[in-house]
Each structure stands twice: as structure tokens, then as C-alpha cells.
Amino acid sequence: MIRKKIWIFGRVQGVGFRYRARDIAASYGIRGYVKNMPDGSVYIESEGTERNVLEFINWCRKGPDFAFVDHINIEDDKPEYYKTFEIKF
């Protein structure tokens, strides 16, 4: 089990990023949460197997169809053992 904190920058709000991230996370068995940040970025905490989290990060580099991801920052952290993947408001 690994945990990655992910900050996604670009045109990532108002394009369904959080909702699609929730669906993609579920397909990979990822737990954690996603939320919009005041600076216009999207922040994600993701936990799962190394392989699945890395695949999820690859998806985050592109995002949903109407998003434009300029860059992402990733930070390792200790697992929190989330039970689900949620959208936080």
C-alpha cells in the first residue's frame, strides 16, 4: 500500500475532473479523495497498490476530455488507510 499526494495544474476545474477521477480511482481500487483548490488546481490523495496508483497518476497527467493538464506535482506520504474515494467540497 502506497500513498501519493497529487496536485494537478492547468484547466482542471469546471471540466468534470473530480467526477471522472472518482470513477477512474474506483476502477483501479484507489482510495482517498479529490477536491478543487482555491488556486484553480485539483488536489488528490490516493492510496492503493503501487501499480494501480502509478496507473492512476498516468491518467491524472491527461485528465478528462475537456481538461488541459499543464503539470502535476507528486509527493509520497504514509498511508492513511482511507476506506473509499470521495469528492470533497
Secondary structure, 3 states (H helix, E strand, C coil): CEEEEEEEEEECCCCCHHHHHHHHHHHHCCEEEEEECCCCCEEEEEEECHHHHHHHHHHHCCCCCCCEEEEEEEEEECCCCCCCEEEEC
